[in-house]
Structure formats: structure tokens, C-alpha cells
């Protein structure tokens, strides 16, 4: 399941450099996560780094983007070769 950034985002930018897939970028008012690139950090870390560093808990699983661990691993391999 890809993560998303909620409206609670304070636009601090702490999450962007932590994403191993470069899925996070600045939006107009909050940061956004490209679901096509988000692997919940599967393949890189044991936990989602955006969630780990967010000071306001604005990085949450997106219930509209449910994926199995196998699908996340395949996405990671596609992104990183």
C-alpha cells in the first residue's frame, strides 16, 4: 500500500530526502507522494522512512492503494533494476 501525505503536513520537507525511491516532492501547499514510486520503503528499510521522520504524523498508508509485500518488492526492483 502506498503512503500518502495528509493535510496535516506542515510543509517542513523532512520526508523528501529520506525517500529511497524519490517518490516525494513539494506540492502547492503540502508535500505529495507519487503512488507509482512508493514501496513503503520495502527493499530499502524495515519501516517507511517518511512516517518515521514526519513531526506531525502526516504520512499515512493510503487505503486506496493496497499492495501486497510481493507487489511492493516487484515495484522496488522495477524502480532500481
Secondary structure, DSSP 4 states (H G I P E B T S, - for coil): --EEE-TT-----TTGGG-TT--EEE-SSSEEE-TTT--TTTTT-SS-HHHHH-TT--EEE-TTS---HHHHHHHHHHHH-
